[in-house]
Amino acid sequence: MKTEAQLRASKNYDQTPKGKKARRKKDWKRRGVKWNNAMEFELMYQKYLMWKNCQLCHKILIGSDKCLDHSHATGRFRMILCKTCNKHYDRKERWDLHLLKNAPRNILGQFI
């Protein structure tokens, strides 16, 4: 029986559930996704695994088409999307922030 260190070193480790989870965690961190503790990560990961449809267009998610969408401003998880919706949703968020930042205001700084 192999030790956990030996399993990690082997090429087969990436194909185990534990290896896939570790790789996904590392990838999400690299992309700027943030979570407060191990339980929050576990809930996000379980939702990612169980969700089968895009939460915007309801397309069935197959293979690498599934994305964990997060706010680039805060790093917080939002929803599970297909690649197409994830790409456009992020642009919409940046556009909405741009519009909000540049929206007309009165002398008190309130939105008109």
Accessible surface in RSA format (square Angstrom, percent):
REM  Atomic radii and reference values for relative SASA: ProtOr
REM  Chains: A
REM  Algorithm: Lee & Richards
REM  Probe-radius: 1.40
REM  Slices: 20
REM RES _ NUM      All-atoms   Total-Side   Main-Chain    Non-polar    All polar
REM                ABS   REL    ABS   REL    ABS   REL    ABS   REL    ABS   REL
RES MET A   1   238.84 123.7 150.71  99.7  88.13 209.8 130.14 110.6 108.70 144.0
RES LYS A   2   114.62  55.9  99.01  60.8  15.61  37.2  68.69  61.8  45.93  48.9
RES THR A   3    81.64  58.1  73.44  74.5   8.20  19.5  77.75 104.4   3.89   5.9
RES GLU A   4    72.19  41.4  63.46  48.0   8.73  20.8  28.22  54.6  43.96  35.9
RES ALA A   5    69.17  63.6  59.84  92.3   9.33  21.2  61.64  86.8   7.53  19.9
RES GLN A   6    99.31  55.5  92.53  67.6   6.78  16.1  33.05  70.4  66.25  50.2
RES LEU A   7    65.09  36.3  65.09  46.6   0.00   0.0  65.09  45.7   0.00   0.0
RES ARG A   8   135.23  56.8 115.72  59.0  19.51  46.5  41.15  56.2  94.08  57.0
RES ALA A   9    89.77  82.5  49.27  76.0  40.49  92.1  61.23  86.2  28.54  75.6
RES SER A  10    27.93  23.6  13.09  17.5  14.84  34.2  22.69  48.3   5.24   7.3
RES LYS A  11   193.17  94.2 172.18 105.6  21.00  50.0 123.54 111.2  69.63  74.2
RES ASN A  12   102.71  70.8 101.92  98.5   0.79   1.9  20.01  48.1  82.71  79.9
RES TYR A  13    19.49   9.1  19.49  11.1   0.00   0.0  14.42  10.8   5.07   6.3
RES ASP A  14    65.69  46.0  65.58  65.3   0.12   0.3   6.75  15.9  58.94  58.8
RES GLN A  15   120.47  67.4 106.62  77.9  13.85  33.0  46.45  98.9  74.02  56.1
RES THR A  16    40.10  28.5  37.42  37.9   2.68   6.4  39.79  53.4   0.31   0.5
RES PRO A  17   114.43  83.4 107.18  97.7   7.26  26.4 111.96  92.4   2.48  15.4
RES LYS A  18   118.65  57.9 112.17  68.8   6.47  15.4  81.99  73.8  36.66  39.1
RES GLY A  19     0.85   1.0   0.00   N/A   0.85   1.0   0.00   0.0   0.85   1.9
RES LYS A  20    92.93  45.3  90.42  55.5   2.50   6.0  36.78  33.1  56.15  59.8
RES LYS A  21    61.64  30.1  61.64  37.8   0.00   0.0  32.44  29.2  29.20  31.1
RES ALA A  22    48.28  44.4  36.37  56.1  11.90  27.1  42.94  60.5   5.34  14.1
RES ARG A  23   109.19  45.8 103.75  52.9   5.44  12.9  59.18  80.9  50.02  30.3
RES ARG A  24    76.75  32.2  74.36  37.9   2.40   5.7   4.29   5.9  72.46  43.9
RES LYS A  25    72.23  35.2  72.23  44.3   0.00   0.0  27.74  25.0  44.49  47.4
RES LYS A  26   154.67  75.5 149.04  91.4   5.63  13.4  95.70  86.1  58.97  62.8
RES ASP A  27    30.19  21.1  28.00  27.9   2.19   5.2  15.61  36.7  14.58  14.5
RES TRP A  28     8.38   3.4   8.38   4.1   0.00   0.0   3.42   1.8   4.96   8.1
RES LYS A  29   127.70  62.3 110.49  67.8  17.21  41.0  59.50  53.6  68.20  72.6
RES ARG A  30   172.17  72.3 135.29  69.0  36.89  87.8  76.60 104.7  95.57  57.9
RES ARG A  31   143.34  60.2 120.57  61.5  22.77  54.2  35.98  49.2 107.37  65.1
RES GLY A  32    32.00  39.5   0.00   N/A  32.00  39.5  29.43  80.8   2.57   5.8
RES VAL A  33     6.46   4.2   1.55   1.4   4.91  11.8   1.55   1.3   4.91  13.3
RES LYS A  34   118.83  58.0 114.82  70.5   4.01   9.6  70.27  63.3  48.56  51.7
RES TRP A  35    39.76  16.0  16.57   8.0  23.19  54.5   4.88   2.6  34.88  56.6
RES ASN A  36   116.60  80.4  81.95  79.2  34.65  83.4  21.88  52.7  94.72  91.6
RES ASN A  37    84.55  58.3  74.01  71.5  10.54  25.4  38.28  92.1  46.27  44.7
RES ALA A  38    76.99  70.8  64.81 100.0  12.18  27.7  67.79  95.5   9.20  24.4
RES MET A  39   142.98  74.0 134.77  89.2   8.21  19.5 103.47  88.0  39.51  52.3
RES GLU A  40    45.84  26.3  43.62  33.0   2.22   5.3  26.78  51.8  19.06  15.6
RES PHE A  41     6.11   3.1   6.11   3.8   0.00   0.0   6.11   3.7   0.00   0.0
RES GLU A  42    58.00  33.3  58.00  43.9   0.00   0.0  39.33  76.1  18.66  15.2
RES LEU A  43   119.96  66.8 114.73  82.1   5.22  13.1 115.02  80.8   4.94  13.3
RES MET A  44     9.25   4.8   6.92   4.6   2.33   5.5   8.40   7.1   0.85   1.1
RES TYR A  45    13.74   6.4  13.74   7.8   0.00   0.0   6.24   4.7   7.50   9.2
RES GLN A  46    83.28  46.6  82.46  60.3   0.83   2.0  35.78  76.2  47.51  36.0
RES LYS A  47    57.58  28.1  55.40  34.0   2.18   5.2  26.67  24.0  30.90  32.9
RES TYR A  48    15.30   7.1  15.30   8.7   0.00   0.0   8.37   6.3   6.93   8.5
RES LEU A  49    79.35  44.2  72.28  51.7   7.07  17.8  72.79  51.1   6.56  17.7
RES MET A  50   123.45  63.9 107.22  71.0  16.22  38.6  78.79  67.0  44.66  59.2
RES TRP A  51    75.72  30.4  73.46  35.6   2.26   5.3  71.53  38.1   4.20   6.8
RES LYS A  52   127.45  62.2 122.97  75.5   4.48  10.7  87.29  78.6  40.17  42.8
RES ASN A  53    54.41  37.5  53.88  52.1   0.53   1.3  13.66  32.9  40.75  39.4
RES CYS A  54     0.47   0.4   0.00   0.0   0.47   1.1   0.00   0.0   0.47   0.5
RES GLN A  55    51.20  28.6  29.98  21.9  21.22  50.5   9.79  20.8  41.41  31.4
RES LEU A  56    79.71  44.4  57.59  41.2  22.13  55.6  59.11  41.5  20.60  55.4
RES CYS A  57    66.62  50.4  37.64  42.0  28.98  68.1  38.29  97.0  28.33  30.5
RES HIS A  58   127.24  69.5 116.41  80.9  10.83  27.7  79.69  82.1  47.55  55.3
RES LYS A  59    99.97  48.8  88.89  54.5  11.08  26.4  70.34  63.3  29.63  31.6
RES ILE A  60   116.71  66.4 109.08  81.3   7.63  18.4 109.08  78.6   7.63  20.7
RES LEU A  61    15.31   8.5   0.05   0.0  15.26  38.4   0.37   0.3  14.94  40.2
RES ILE A  62   134.16  76.3 124.64  92.9   9.52  22.9 127.60  91.9   6.56  17.8
RES GLY A  63    67.53  83.3   0.00   N/A  67.53  83.3  42.29 116.1  25.24  56.5
RES SER A  64    90.90  76.8  70.49  94.1  20.41  47.0  51.01 108.6  39.89  55.9
RES ASP A  65    26.02  18.2  23.86  23.7   2.16   5.1  15.58  36.7  10.44  10.4
RES LYS A  66    33.03  16.1  23.26  14.3   9.77  23.3  11.86  10.7  21.17  22.5
RES CYS A  67    21.68  16.4  16.96  18.9   4.72  11.1   8.15  20.6  13.53  14.6
RES LEU A  68    14.83   8.3   0.39   0.3  14.44  36.3   0.39   0.3  14.44  38.9
RES ASP A  69     2.72   1.9   2.05   2.0   0.67   1.6   0.67   1.6   2.05   2.0
RES HIS A  70    17.28   9.4  16.57  11.5   0.71   1.8  12.32  12.7   4.96   5.8
RES SER A  71    14.16  12.0  14.16  18.9   0.00   0.0   9.53  20.3   4.62   6.5
RES HIS A  72   118.66  64.9  86.32  60.0  32.34  82.7  55.09  56.8  63.57  74.0
RES ALA A  73    76.96  70.8  34.48  53.2  42.48  96.6  45.09  63.5  31.87  84.4
RES THR A  74    73.58  52.3  61.59  62.4  11.98  28.6  65.28  87.7   8.30  12.6
RES GLY A  75     3.78   4.7   0.00   N/A   3.78   4.7   2.90   8.0   0.88   2.0
RES ARG A  76    79.85  33.5  79.85  40.7   0.00   0.0  47.50  64.9  32.34  19.6
RES PHE A  77    50.63  25.3  29.34  18.2  21.30  55.4  29.34  17.8  21.30  61.0
RES ARG A  78    63.00  26.4  38.30  19.5  24.70  58.8  38.29  52.3  24.71  15.0
RES MET A  79    30.70  15.9  30.70  20.3   0.00   0.0  24.35  20.7   6.35   8.4
RES ILE A  80     0.00   0.0   0.00   0.0   0.00   0.0   0.00   0.0   0.00   0.0
RES LEU A  81     0.00   0.0   0.00   0.0   0.00   0.0   0.00   0.0   0.00   0.0
RES CYS A  82     1.70   1.3   1.70   1.9   0.00   0.0   0.00   0.0   1.70   1.8
RES LYS A  83   108.46  52.9 103.94  63.8   4.52  10.8  63.57  57.2  44.88  47.8
RES THR A  84    80.51  57.3  75.88  76.9   4.63  11.0  51.65  69.4  28.87  43.6
RES CYS A  85    20.58  15.6  16.97  18.9   3.60   8.5   3.41   8.7  17.16  18.5
RES ASN A  86    40.59  28.0  40.15  38.8   0.44   1.0   0.04   0.1  40.55  39.2
RES LYS A  87   116.61  56.9 106.30  65.2  10.31  24.5  59.05  53.2  57.56  61.3
RES HIS A  88    97.50  53.3  93.24  64.8   4.26  10.9  63.08  65.0  34.42  40.1
RES TYR A  89    59.45  27.8  55.04  31.3   4.42  11.5  26.81  20.1  32.65  40.2
RES ASP A  90    17.01  11.9  17.01  16.9   0.00   0.0   7.81  18.4   9.20   9.2
RES ARG A  91   124.51  52.3 119.16  60.7   5.35  12.7  44.47  60.8  80.04  48.5
RES LYS A  92   117.39  57.3 111.61  68.5   5.78  13.8  86.75  78.1  30.65  32.6
RES GLU A  93    30.58  17.6  25.73  19.5   4.85  11.6  25.41  49.2   5.17   4.2
RES ARG A  94   134.49  56.5 128.51  65.5   5.98  14.2  57.79  79.0  76.70  46.5
RES TRP A  95   145.00  58.2 141.60  68.5   3.39   8.0 127.86  68.2  17.13  27.8
RES ASP A  96    60.82  42.6  56.01  55.7   4.81  11.4  27.10  63.8  33.72  33.6
RES LEU A  97    86.65  48.3  84.09  60.2   2.57   6.5  84.56  59.4   2.09   5.6
RES HIS A  98    86.65  47.4  81.32  56.5   5.32  13.6  49.48  51.0  37.17  43.3
RES LEU A  99    85.71  47.7  82.12  58.7   3.60   9.0  82.85  58.2   2.86   7.7
RES LEU A 100    95.77  53.3  92.50  66.2   3.27   8.2  95.37  67.0   0.40   1.1
RES LYS A 101   153.49  74.9 134.05  82.2  19.44  46.3  82.89  74.6  70.60  75.2
RES ASN A 102    85.74  59.1  56.63  54.7  29.11  70.1  30.15  72.6  55.58  53.7
RES ALA A 103    28.77  26.5  19.02  29.4   9.75  22.2  22.33  31.4   6.44  17.1
RES PRO A 104    94.96  69.2  83.14  75.8  11.82  43.0  94.35  77.9   0.62   3.8
RES ARG A 105   109.69  46.1  83.68  42.7  26.01  61.9  28.42  38.8  81.27  49.3
RES ASN A 106    60.00  41.4  46.49  44.9  13.50  32.5  27.45  66.1  32.55  31.5
RES ILE A 107   176.40 100.4 136.64 101.8  39.76  95.8 146.91 105.8  29.49  80.0
RES LEU A 108   138.22  77.0 105.88  75.7  32.34  81.3 111.34  78.2  26.88  72.3
RES GLY A 109    37.28  46.0   0.00   N/A  37.28  46.0  25.59  70.2  11.69  26.2
RES GLN A 110   103.69  58.0  98.15  71.7   5.54  13.2  38.16  81.2  65.53  49.7
RES PHE A 111   104.44  52.3  80.59  49.9  23.85  62.1  80.59  48.9  23.85  68.3
RES ILE A 112   149.18  84.9  89.33  66.5  59.85 144.3 116.16  83.6  33.02  89.6
END  Absolute sums over single chains surface
CHAIN  1 A     8583.0       7268.9       1314.1       5174.3       3408.7
END  Absolute sums over all chains
TOTAL          8583.0       7268.9       1314.1       5174.3       3408.7
